[in-house]
Amino acid sequence: MRHIVLVFLLTLTATAAAEAQARPSTVTRPCAASQRDVQRHGAIVLGTGGYTYDRFVRDRSFCQFDEFLDPAWVPSSDIQACFVGYRCKTQSPWD
C-alpha cells in the first residue's frame, strides 16, 4: 500500500511540473499578447511553432554581461512578423 501511495505522489508531482513548464505559442496568439508577456515578465520562453521555442527579453538587463540584444520577430496569429522584444546573443569570435 505504501508503494502505491508513493507512486501516486511522484506521478502527481511530475504532472504538476510538466504543466508548469507549458509555454505559450506565438503562432496561436495575437501579436499584442506575446509582446505584453515579454514586457510584463522581462524574460520569457515562448513557443514559435511546432517544437521550436526561444527566450525573449524586454531589455539588456536580462542578458549576460557578454551578450548583446538582437531584435526578435516571430509569427503570430494576426501578424506574419511580430516584434516581441529581443534575444540575448553572444558576440561571435569572428566579428
CNS distance restraints for C-alpha pairs under 8 A (distance, minus, plus):
assign (resid   1 and name CA) (resid   5 and name CA) 6.46 0.50 0.50
assign (resid   2 and name CA) (resid   6 and name CA) 6.23 0.50 0.50
assign (resid   3 and name CA) (resid   7 and name CA) 6.22 0.50 0.50
assign (resid   4 and name CA) (resid   8 and name CA) 6.12 0.50 0.50
assign (resid   5 and name CA) (resid   9 and name CA) 6.20 0.50 0.50
assign (resid   6 and name CA) (resid  10 and name CA) 6.20 0.50 0.50
assign (resid   7 and name CA) (resid  11 and name CA) 6.10 0.50 0.50
assign (resid   8 and name CA) (resid  12 and name CA) 6.13 0.50 0.50
assign (resid   9 and name CA) (resid  13 and name CA) 6.16 0.50 0.50
assign (resid  10 and name CA) (resid  14 and name CA) 6.17 0.50 0.50
assign (resid  11 and name CA) (resid  15 and name CA) 6.13 0.50 0.50
assign (resid  12 and name CA) (resid  16 and name CA) 6.24 0.50 0.50
assign (resid  13 and name CA) (resid  17 and name CA) 6.23 0.50 0.50
assign (resid  14 and name CA) (resid  18 and name CA) 6.18 0.50 0.50
assign (resid  15 and name CA) (resid  19 and name CA) 6.25 0.50 0.50
assign (resid  16 and name CA) (resid  20 and name CA) 6.22 0.50 0.50
assign (resid  17 and name CA) (resid  21 and name CA) 6.41 0.50 0.50
assign (resid  18 and name CA) (resid  22 and name CA) 6.75 0.50 0.50
assign (resid  23 and name CA) (resid  45 and name CA) 6.56 0.50 0.50
assign (resid  23 and name CA) (resid  46 and name CA) 5.65 0.50 0.50
assign (resid  23 and name CA) (resid  47 and name CA) 6.19 0.50 0.50
assign (resid  24 and name CA) (resid  45 and name CA) 7.98 0.50 0.50
assign (resid  24 and name CA) (resid  46 and name CA) 5.46 0.50 0.50
assign (resid  24 and name CA) (resid  47 and name CA) 5.90 0.50 0.50
assign (resid  25 and name CA) (resid  29 and name CA) 6.67 0.50 0.50
assign (resid  25 and name CA) (resid  46 and name CA) 5.71 0.50 0.50
assign (resid  25 and name CA) (resid  47 and name CA) 4.21 0.50 0.50
assign (resid  25 and name CA) (resid  48 and name CA) 5.77 0.50 0.50
assign (resid  25 and name CA) (resid  49 and name CA) 6.74 0.50 0.50
assign (resid  26 and name CA) (resid  30 and name CA) 7.36 0.50 0.50
assign (resid  26 and name CA) (resid  31 and name CA) 7.24 0.50 0.50
assign (resid  26 and name CA) (resid  34 and name CA) 6.25 0.50 0.50
assign (resid  26 and name CA) (resid  46 and name CA) 6.55 0.50 0.50
assign (resid  26 and name CA) (resid  47 and name CA) 6.01 0.50 0.50
assign (resid  26 and name CA) (resid  48 and name CA) 5.43 0.50 0.50
assign (resid  26 and name CA) (resid  49 and name CA) 7.32 0.50 0.50
assign (resid  26 and name CA) (resid  74 and name CA) 6.93 0.50 0.50
assign (resid  26 and name CA) (resid  75 and name CA) 6.28 0.50 0.50
assign (resid  26 and name CA) (resid  76 and name CA) 5.01 0.50 0.50
assign (resid  26 and name CA) (resid  77 and name CA) 7.34 0.50 0.50
assign (resid  27 and name CA) (resid  47 and name CA) 7.77 0.50 0.50
assign (resid  27 and name CA) (resid  48 and name CA) 6.14 0.50 0.50
assign (resid  27 and name CA) (resid  49 and name CA) 5.97 0.50 0.50
assign (resid  27 and name CA) (resid  74 and name CA) 7.98 0.50 0.50
assign (resid  27 and name CA) (resid  75 and name CA) 5.48 0.50 0.50
assign (resid  27 and name CA) (resid  76 and name CA) 4.22 0.50 0.50
assign (resid  27 and name CA) (resid  77 and name CA) 5.30 0.50 0.50
assign (resid  28 and name CA) (resid  76 and name CA) 6.31 0.50 0.50
assign (resid  28 and name CA) (resid  77 and name CA) 5.23 0.50 0.50
assign (resid  29 and name CA) (resid  33 and name CA) 6.47 0.50 0.50
assign (resid  29 and name CA) (resid  34 and name CA) 7.08 0.50 0.50
assign (resid  29 and name CA) (resid  76 and name CA) 5.85 0.50 0.50
assign (resid  29 and name CA) (resid  77 and name CA) 5.29 0.50 0.50
assign (resid  29 and name CA) (resid  78 and name CA) 7.76 0.50 0.50
assign (resid  30 and name CA) (resid  34 and name CA) 6.99 0.50 0.50
assign (resid  30 and name CA) (resid  76 and name CA) 5.70 0.50 0.50
assign (resid  30 and name CA) (resid  77 and name CA) 5.16 0.50 0.50
assign (resid  30 and name CA) (resid  78 and name CA) 5.48 0.50 0.50
assign (resid  30 and name CA) (resid  79 and name CA) 7.55 0.50 0.50
assign (resid  31 and name CA) (resid  35 and name CA) 6.27 0.50 0.50
assign (resid  31 and name CA) (resid  76 and name CA) 5.44 0.50 0.50
assign (resid  31 and name CA) (resid  77 and name CA) 7.05 0.50 0.50
assign (resid  31 and name CA) (resid  78 and name CA) 6.52 0.50 0.50
assign (resid  31 and name CA) (resid  79 and name CA) 6.50 0.50 0.50
assign (resid  31 and name CA) (resid  82 and name CA) 5.75 0.50 0.50
assign (resid  31 and name CA) (resid  83 and name CA) 7.84 0.50 0.50
assign (resid  31 and name CA) (resid  84 and name CA) 7.46 0.50 0.50
assign (resid  32 and name CA) (resid  36 and name CA) 5.94 0.50 0.50
assign (resid  33 and name CA) (resid  37 and name CA) 6.29 0.50 0.50
assign (resid  34 and name CA) (resid  38 and name CA) 6.39 0.50 0.50
assign (resid  34 and name CA) (resid  84 and name CA) 6.26 0.50 0.50
assign (resid  35 and name CA) (resid  39 and name CA) 6.27 0.50 0.50
assign (resid  35 and name CA) (resid  83 and name CA) 7.42 0.50 0.50
assign (resid  35 and name CA) (resid  84 and name CA) 4.62 0.50 0.50
assign (resid  35 and name CA) (resid  85 and name CA) 6.97 0.50 0.50
assign (resid  36 and name CA) (resid  40 and name CA) 5.95 0.50 0.50
assign (resid  37 and name CA) (resid  41 and name CA) 5.95 0.50 0.50
assign (resid  37 and name CA) (resid  42 and name CA) 7.93 0.50 0.50
assign (resid  37 and name CA) (resid  44 and name CA) 7.37 0.50 0.50
assign (resid  38 and name CA) (resid  42 and name CA) 5.40 0.50 0.50
assign (resid  38 and name CA) (resid  43 and name CA) 5.89 0.50 0.50
assign (resid  38 and name CA) (resid  44 and name CA) 6.02 0.50 0.50
assign (resid  38 and name CA) (resid  56 and name CA) 6.61 0.50 0.50
assign (resid  38 and name CA) (resid  57 and name CA) 6.10 0.50 0.50
assign (resid  38 and name CA) (resid  58 and name CA) 5.86 0.50 0.50
assign (resid  38 and name CA) (resid  84 and name CA) 6.84 0.50 0.50
assign (resid  38 and name CA) (resid  85 and name CA) 6.79 0.50 0.50
assign (resid  39 and name CA) (resid  43 and name CA) 7.93 0.50 0.50
assign (resid  39 and name CA) (resid  57 and name CA) 7.85 0.50 0.50
assign (resid  39 and name CA) (resid  58 and name CA) 5.56 0.50 0.50
assign (resid  42 and name CA) (resid  57 and name CA) 5.47 0.50 0.50
assign (resid  42 and name CA) (resid  58 and name CA) 4.87 0.50 0.50
assign (resid  42 and name CA) (resid  59 and name CA) 7.32 0.50 0.50
assign (resid  42 and name CA) (resid  62 and name CA) 6.98 0.50 0.50
assign (resid  43 and name CA) (resid  55 and name CA) 6.77 0.50 0.50
assign (resid  43 and name CA) (resid  56 and name CA) 5.57 0.50 0.50
assign (resid  43 and name CA) (resid  57 and name CA) 4.23 0.50 0.50
assign (resid  43 and name CA) (resid  58 and name CA) 6.33 0.50 0.50
assign (resid  43 and name CA) (resid  62 and name CA) 6.49 0.50 0.50
assign (resid  44 and name CA) (resid  55 and name CA) 5.53 0.50 0.50
assign (resid  44 and name CA) (resid  56 and name CA) 5.50 0.50 0.50
assign (resid  44 and name CA) (resid  57 and name CA) 6.59 0.50 0.50
assign (resid  45 and name CA) (resid  53 and name CA) 6.74 0.50 0.50
assign (resid  45 and name CA) (resid  54 and name CA) 5.49 0.50 0.50
assign (resid  45 and name CA) (resid  55 and name CA) 4.24 0.50 0.50
assign (resid  45 and name CA) (resid  56 and name CA) 6.20 0.50 0.50
assign (resid  46 and name CA) (resid  53 and name CA) 5.56 0.50 0.50
assign (resid  46 and name CA) (resid  54 and name CA) 5.82 0.50 0.50
assign (resid  46 and name CA) (resid  55 and name CA) 6.42 0.50 0.50
assign (resid  46 and name CA) (resid  56 and name CA) 7.31 0.50 0.50
assign (resid  47 and name CA) (resid  51 and name CA) 7.31 0.50 0.50
assign (resid  47 and name CA) (resid  52 and name CA) 5.87 0.50 0.50
assign (resid  47 and name CA) (resid  53 and name CA) 4.09 0.50 0.50
assign (resid  47 and name CA) (resid  54 and name CA) 6.65 0.50 0.50
assign (resid  48 and name CA) (resid  52 and name CA) 5.52 0.50 0.50
assign (resid  48 and name CA) (resid  53 and name CA) 5.12 0.50 0.50
assign (resid  48 and name CA) (resid  54 and name CA) 7.29 0.50 0.50
assign (resid  48 and name CA) (resid  74 and name CA) 6.58 0.50 0.50
assign (resid  48 and name CA) (resid  75 and name CA) 6.87 0.50 0.50
assign (resid  49 and name CA) (resid  53 and name CA) 7.31 0.50 0.50
assign (resid  54 and name CA) (resid  87 and name CA) 7.94 0.50 0.50
assign (resid  55 and name CA) (resid  87 and name CA) 6.43 0.50 0.50
assign (resid  56 and name CA) (resid  72 and name CA) 7.45 0.50 0.50
assign (resid  56 and name CA) (resid  84 and name CA) 7.42 0.50 0.50
assign (resid  56 and name CA) (resid  85 and name CA) 6.16 0.50 0.50
assign (resid  56 and name CA) (resid  86 and name CA) 5.41 0.50 0.50
assign (resid  56 and name CA) (resid  87 and name CA) 5.07 0.50 0.50
assign (resid  56 and name CA) (resid  88 and name CA) 7.64 0.50 0.50
assign (resid  57 and name CA) (resid  62 and name CA) 6.24 0.50 0.50
assign (resid  57 and name CA) (resid  63 and name CA) 7.86 0.50 0.50
assign (resid  57 and name CA) (resid  85 and name CA) 5.84 0.50 0.50
assign (resid  57 and name CA) (resid  86 and name CA) 5.18 0.50 0.50
assign (resid  57 and name CA) (resid  87 and name CA) 6.05 0.50 0.50
assign (resid  57 and name CA) (resid  88 and name CA) 7.37 0.50 0.50
assign (resid  58 and name CA) (resid  62 and name CA) 7.37 0.50 0.50
assign (resid  58 and name CA) (resid  85 and name CA) 5.55 0.50 0.50
assign (resid  58 and name CA) (resid  86 and name CA) 6.43 0.50 0.50
assign (resid  59 and name CA) (resid  63 and name CA) 7.82 0.50 0.50
assign (resid  59 and name CA) (resid  69 and name CA) 7.51 0.50 0.50
assign (resid  59 and name CA) (resid  85 and name CA) 7.76 0.50 0.50
assign (resid  59 and name CA) (resid  86 and name CA) 7.10 0.50 0.50
assign (resid  60 and name CA) (resid  68 and name CA) 7.01 0.50 0.50
assign (resid  60 and name CA) (resid  69 and name CA) 6.34 0.50 0.50
assign (resid  60 and name CA) (resid  88 and name CA) 7.66 0.50 0.50
assign (resid  62 and name CA) (resid  88 and name CA) 8.00 0.50 0.50
assign (resid  63 and name CA) (resid  67 and name CA) 6.01 0.50 0.50
assign (resid  63 and name CA) (resid  68 and name CA) 7.31 0.50 0.50
assign (resid  63 and name CA) (resid  69 and name CA) 7.94 0.50 0.50
assign (resid  63 and name CA) (resid  88 and name CA) 5.56 0.50 0.50
assign (resid  64 and name CA) (resid  88 and name CA) 7.75 0.50 0.50
assign (resid  66 and name CA) (resid  90 and name CA) 6.32 0.50 0.50
assign (resid  66 and name CA) (resid  91 and name CA) 7.27 0.50 0.50
assign (resid  67 and name CA) (resid  88 and name CA) 5.78 0.50 0.50
assign (resid  67 and name CA) (resid  89 and name CA) 5.12 0.50 0.50
assign (resid  67 and name CA) (resid  90 and name CA) 4.44 0.50 0.50
assign (resid  67 and name CA) (resid  91 and name CA) 6.44 0.50 0.50
assign (resid  68 and name CA) (resid  88 and name CA) 5.67 0.50 0.50
assign (resid  68 and name CA) (resid  89 and name CA) 5.38 0.50 0.50
assign (resid  68 and name CA) (resid  90 and name CA) 6.35 0.50 0.50
assign (resid  68 and name CA) (resid  91 and name CA) 7.21 0.50 0.50
assign (resid  69 and name CA) (resid  86 and name CA) 5.77 0.50 0.50
assign (resid  69 and name CA) (resid  87 and name CA) 5.82 0.50 0.50
assign (resid  69 and name CA) (resid  88 and name CA) 5.09 0.50 0.50
assign (resid  69 and name CA) (resid  89 and name CA) 6.28 0.50 0.50
assign (resid  70 and name CA) (resid  86 and name CA) 5.26 0.50 0.50
assign (resid  70 and name CA) (resid  87 and name CA) 5.14 0.50 0.50
assign (resid  70 and name CA) (resid  88 and name CA) 6.28 0.50 0.50
assign (resid  70 and name CA) (resid  89 and name CA) 6.50 0.50 0.50
assign (resid  71 and name CA) (resid  83 and name CA) 7.42 0.50 0.50
assign (resid  71 and name CA) (resid  85 and name CA) 6.14 0.50 0.50
assign (resid  71 and name CA) (resid  86 and name CA) 4.45 0.50 0.50
assign (resid  71 and name CA) (resid  87 and name CA) 6.41 0.50 0.50
assign (resid  72 and name CA) (resid  83 and name CA) 5.82 0.50 0.50
assign (resid  72 and name CA) (resid  84 and name CA) 6.10 0.50 0.50
assign (resid  72 and name CA) (resid  85 and name CA) 5.57 0.50 0.50
assign (resid  72 and name CA) (resid  86 and name CA) 4.81 0.50 0.50
assign (resid  72 and name CA) (resid  87 and name CA) 6.05 0.50 0.50
assign (resid  73 and name CA) (resid  81 and name CA) 5.41 0.50 0.50
assign (resid  73 and name CA) (resid  82 and name CA) 5.07 0.50 0.50
assign (resid  73 and name CA) (resid  83 and name CA) 4.46 0.50 0.50
assign (resid  73 and name CA) (resid  84 and name CA) 6.24 0.50 0.50
assign (resid  73 and name CA) (resid  85 and name CA) 7.71 0.50 0.50
assign (resid  74 and name CA) (resid  80 and name CA) 7.41 0.50 0.50
assign (resid  74 and name CA) (resid  81 and name CA) 5.28 0.50 0.50
assign (resid  74 and name CA) (resid  82 and name CA) 5.13 0.50 0.50
assign (resid  74 and name CA) (resid  83 and name CA) 6.58 0.50 0.50
assign (resid  74 and name CA) (resid  84 and name CA) 7.09 0.50 0.50
assign (resid  75 and name CA) (resid  79 and name CA) 6.56 0.50 0.50
assign (resid  75 and name CA) (resid  80 and name CA) 4.89 0.50 0.50
assign (resid  75 and name CA) (resid  81 and name CA) 5.09 0.50 0.50
assign (resid  75 and name CA) (resid  82 and name CA) 5.96 0.50 0.50
assign (resid  76 and name CA) (resid  80 and name CA) 5.99 0.50 0.50
assign (resid  76 and name CA) (resid  81 and name CA) 7.06 0.50 0.50
assign (resid  76 and name CA) (resid  82 and name CA) 6.39 0.50 0.50
assign (resid  91 and name CA) (resid  95 and name CA) 7.17 0.50 0.50
